[in-house]
Amino acid sequence: MLGLFLSAGAVISTIGIGVLMHRARFQGSRRLFVGIVSLSCCLLLAGALFTLLSAPAVAAEAPTAVIGADKASSNGLGFIGMALATGLACIGAGIAVGSVGSAALGLVGEQPGAIGTTLIYVGLAEGVAIYGIVISMLIFSRLAS
């Protein structure tokens, strides 16, 4: 529970500091930014360590006749895999569509007849997100059986 509070506190404090700095129109140095981000990362790491280290003690208090406890933990890892596959693929597709889309708009501004060619490249970049979703569906179908 302490790990959860540390992790939530790190996220909330980082957001709060960012909002306060934005409202005050603070033009801070790179050193201050690195300090805030590293403090937030340390708090998140400490929260994760407290959460992972306290889990065996909680598991020892649980009744031993739990049916399917190993399946529940493997399902949890499967759901984490699904989230990573979808999330990272969508982040990669967003970066790709951003760069390809801006270049495509520049080209269409100069040569309006090239819009069909540029849509192909934007579609290829968007396909990365679709592949991530397909992988997530495959993982989910494996978990459901």
N, C-alpha and C positions, 0 to 999 in steps of 0.2 A: 504494500500500500504506500510505503514511503517512496518507492521508486516512481509510482504513478504521480504522486504529488510533486516530486522533483522534476519529472518530465513536463508535466503541465505547467509548473511554475516557470520553467525555462522558456517554453513557448509563449506564455502570456507576458512574461517580462520583456522578451525580445520584441514582441508586437507593441507593447506599451511604450518602450523606449523609442521605437521607430515612429510611432504616432506623435509622441511628444517632440521628437526632433523635427518631424515634418511640419508640425504646427508652428514651431518656433523658427522655422526656416533656417535651421542650423546647418551651416556649411562646415562640417567637421573634417578632420583629417582622416586619412586612410588608416592610420594607427588606431584611432578610436573605433572605427568600424571593425577592424580585425579583432580588437579586444572584446567588443560586445559579442561578436559571432563566436569567438573562441570560448568565452564564458558560457554562452548558451550551449555550445557543443559539450563542454565539460559537465554541465548540469544534466544534459540529456544522457550522456554516457554514465554518469553516476546513477541516474534513475533507472537505466537499463540494467546496470550491475546489481542494484538493490533488488530489482524485480526478479532477476534470474537467480540470485543467491537465496532469496527467501522462498522460492518455489519448492525446493525439496523439503523444507520444514513443513510447509502446508500439506504437501503430498504425504508426509509421514503420518499426519494426523487423520487422514482420510481412511475410511474403511477399506480393507484389502480385498473385499469381494466385489469390487466394481468390475462389471463386465464390459469389455470393449474400451478400456482406458487407453490402451496403446493405439487403437484405431482413432480415438478422439485426437490424440496428439499428432498422428500422421495426417488427419484431416486438417488440422490447424496449419500444418506446414504446407499442405496442398493449397489452402486458401491464401496463404502468404505468397506462394508461387504464382497463383492466379493474379493476385494484385500486382505483383512485380512485373509479370508479363504484360498485362494491360497498361499499367502506369508507365513503365519505361518505354514501351512501344509508342504510346501516345505522346510522350514527351519528345521522343526522337522524331516522330512524324510532325509535331508542331514546329520543331526547329527547322526541319527540312521544308515544310510548306512555307514557313516564314521567309526563308532565303530564296527558295525557288519562286514563290509568289511575287516577291518584290522585284526580282529580276524579270519575271514574266510581264509585270505591269510596265516596267521600263521599256521592254521590247515592244509591247502592244502600243505604247505611247508613240514610239517612233515608226513602227510598221503595223498598222491596224489589221492587215491581212494575216498576221502570224498568230492570231489568237488560238486557232486549232492546235497548233504545235505546242504552244505553252500550256494548254489544258492537259495535254498528255503528260508533261513533266510534273505538273501539280498533282495529277491523279496517281502517278507512280510514287510520289512522296507520301501521299495519303494512304497508299496501300500498306505501308509499314504498320500503321495503326490497326488496319484490318487483320493483318497477320497476327498481331499481338492478341486481338480479341479471339481469333480462331484458336490460338494456343490455349487461351484461358478456357474456352469451351471444351477443348479436348481434356484438359486437366479436370474440369468439373465433371465431365462424363465418367472419368476414371474414379473420381471420389464418390459419385452417386451410386456406383455399382457395388 
